[in-house]
Amino acid sequence: MSMPDKMLTNITTKDCELVWKNCLKVIRASVGEQSFKTWFEPIRPVKLHHTVLTIQVPSQFFYEWLEEHYVNVLKKAIYSELGAEGKLEYSIIIDKGNEQHQPFTINISNPKNVKPVDHSPLPTQKQFFSPFDMRTVPPHHAHSNLSNKYSFENFIEGECNRLAYSASFSVAHNPGATAFNPLVIHGGVGLGKTHLLHAIGNEVKALFPEKFVLYVPSDLFITQFVDALKNQAVQEFTNYYMQVEVLLVDDIQFLAGKEKTQENFFHIFNYLHQSGKQIVMTCDTAPKDLKGLHDRLLSRFKWGLVADVQVPDYTTRLSIVKAKMQTEGIKIPNEVVEYVAKNVDTNVRELQGVLISLVAKASLMRQEIDIDLTEKTLNQIIQNVKQIEVDLNIELIQKAVAEHFNVSLDDLLSGTRKKEVANARQIAMFICQNYTNMSLKAIGEYFGGRDHSTVSHASRTVTERLENDPLYKNIIEALKAKLNLRGK
C-alpha cells in the first residue's frame, strides 16, 4: 500500500470512529445505561463513505433488536452527525470465523432493499417440495429443506450427546460408507436431534455439492404419500425418494399405525440401504420401545447405530449459555450465567429461551442483569407455565370450540369427516398444541385416540390458513378471547 493510500485509510478510520463516538453520546442520553451497555457498546464502526456510516453488529438477532426498538434513536444520532443525508448501514456477522459466510450489509435508509432475516428453525410446509413436482425437478437441483441455522460448529458437544455427535460427524464426512447406516438418534424434545440432522445435511452439501440430500419430517412424508395415493402418483413418489443419496427423516415415530406409509417407506429404505445411500432418522424413544411400527422395519433400524441424546449436564448447559451469548453478542455477568445453567435443567431449547427472555426483560425495563432480576424472570416463567396448566386444559378447549362451531362434543371426538366438524377439530388441535404443555401424543388421545401425525397435520393446516385467510384469523382470535388467551 502506498503512502497516500495509508494516509487515506487512516483518515477514513479516524473519521468513522469519531462520528460513531459522537453518535454514542446522543444515544447514551436517550437510553438507559443497561440498554446502552447491552446493545450499543458491542457495536464497532467499520467505515464512513461520504454520508453513509457502516457499523458492525454481532448477530442477526442483534440487528433485529436494534431495528425494532432503537431505530429512531439511531436515526436521531446519525442526523446529528451527518445531517439529513446521513445513512446507516449494518455489517452483520453471520458466522464468526467461517469464510464461506461473509458478513453482509443492510441499508436501513431504504427498507424496500433490506434483505429479510429468517429466524424460523425449520422451513414451513410451503417451502417443502410437493410430491407433484417430483416428476419435473432434477434430483441435484431439488430443494433439500435444510436450515443453514444448524451446523456442527454451533452444536455444543457434551457427555449427554457425544456418541450421537461423533457418529453424525462421521456420517457427514463419509455418507453411506460407514458402519453407521442407518444412524438412529433418539431422545426427548429440545435436546438437539433436529439440529444434528440439519448439521449432517449442511456438511454433506458443503463437502459433496453433487449429492442429493433431503430432510423431511415424517408427518410431511405421510402427507405426501397420502396425496400421491389420491392422485395415483405413488410410483413417482417412490422413484423420487429412491434418488435421494442422504435421507434425513425427523420423528420417525409418527409412522406408527400408518400401514401403507410404512410399507412404502420400507421399500424406499431397503433400496437406499442396498445402494449404499445414507439414512439418518430421529425418534423420541429407543427403536426397541417404539409402538405401532412393523417388526421388519424396526429390525432394519438396528442394522447401523442407535445413539441417544440425553438432558444436558451442568457443564454442557454452561457451555450452551456461553455459546448463545457469544453468538448473539450479549454480555451477562458470570454469576448469572451459572445461575441460569444450574436452574434450567430440562432441555437446550428452554435454556436458550430463558436467556433471551432475560436479556429482553432487562433491556425493556432498563435494569442491569443481576441475580435478583434473573430469579424474578425464572419464577415468572415457571408461574406462567403452571398458570396455563391450571387455567387451560384440553377439555375446556374442546368445549369452547364445539360451542363456537355449534357441533356436539361427541362429533368433535368422533371419526366423522363432515367438513364443519373436521374444521372445528383441526382448530381445537391447533389451540391445544400451541397453548398447552401437552405432547402431540397426549393431545391425540384426547381426540378419540388419534396419533401424533394427525395432530401435527391439523396444526400445520390451520397455520397455513391463518396466513392467507383473514376470516380464519378472526375465528382463532375470537376463540383465544373466549379462552382468555390474549397476549399468550
Phi, psi and omega in degrees: 000131181288166180299314177301321179297318178297317180297319180294319179297315181298317180296316180298315180297316181297314179297319180300311181292323180293315179300314181294323178300318179290324176298321180298328178296318179293318181295316183300325180285348185253344183233165177291160183297319180295317178297321180298313181295320184287316192251347183241329178297324180288348183286141178237132175289138183253311181199161174231116180240107186057249181250021180249116178260128178254127177241148181256129178243155190288340186196169175297318178302317180300313180300314182298321180294317179298316181294326183279325189247338188230016185298322180292323177296318179295318179297320178298317180294317180295320179297320182294333183261322188244359177080189185295336180273356183296140179226155180236133175238149178253137167253109187260127178282110182276317185211100182302129173076006180249109186290346179286341181235084179287149176303139177250158186252137180236128180264110185280352181283350179224081187306333182295337181262001181290132178284122183294144180257124184260115180255003184294131183297331180221156175297151176284171183299325182296333182279341177285150181292154177265143179299341181273357172269352190295334184278347187243340183272120176297136186309316186284352177251002182286153179287132182274351181064024181269147173257122181286003176291335186252132178211170175292329182296324182258018173264127181272115181273140177206182179301331185289342186219013189300315181296315180297319180295311182298317180294319179297317180297317180297315179298318182295328182270349179210061188298130177081357186239014176249176177283353184267061180218108004281162170254122179246121180250125182231154180163177183286183182289140172074022182255001173110009181297310180295323177304313181295322178301311181292324178299317177301310181300315181294323179291318178298316180297326180287321184274327183228074186302336184280348184282145178270105180255137180220124172259133179212126171292143186296329179294329176287322176302317179298313180299316179297319181294318179298317177298320179296321176300313182298326185259013179052045182235029183297321181295318177297319178301310182295316180300322180297311181294332179287350176271349182292139180257335173224106183258123182243109185249121182264138176058060183296341182297341181290350176284351183305130177082352180267086190299306183293322179296317178298320179301315180292317180297324179301315181292320178296315180303309182302313182298312182295318182295315180294335179272003178078021178271153184272136176235129176231133182227154172237155174205167186271356178210168179299143182308325181294340181260000180288134180252148175084009177250144181300142180300321182292332176285316179298323181297327180286333177297337183271359181294329184253241182234135172251120182232140181253157170241131185248173176299131184295141176283177185301316182298317179292319178298322178298317179294323180296315179298314181296320179295318179297319178299316181294318180298318183270358179069034184253140177249126180225139179304146183302322182295328177288317178303314181294323180295315179297314181297327181284323189263343176253096190240028182266293180207172185295318184299315180291324179299313180291323179296319178297319181298315179295320178299320181296315180295318181296316181296318180297319182291315182292326181269357180056048178241156174283148178278105179228182182299320182299311179296322180296316179299315181297319181296314180295318179297321180294318179298315180297317180295320179299318179297315179296321182295318178297320181294324182282313188278339187230118175228169187296321180299321179296318179295313180301316181297315181296317180293317180300316179296319182298319183265001178058045174239158180281154178296325178298318179295320181300325183267354183276184180265007182298144181249021175304138188306313184293326179285315180299321179297314179297320181297317179298319180294319178299318178295319178301313181294319179300317182292324186268343186232015171226170178265009183288144177286163178301321181296316181295320178299315179302321179297324180288344180251053174077026177077028178284162184266178184303314187295328179295317179294316180297318180294320179299315181295321180294321180296314180296319180300317179296317181292327178298328182287336189240351187233102181301324180296320179297320179297321179297322179297313181297317180296321179296319179291322178297319179295318180297325181267006180061045182257006181298133178084354178267000000 
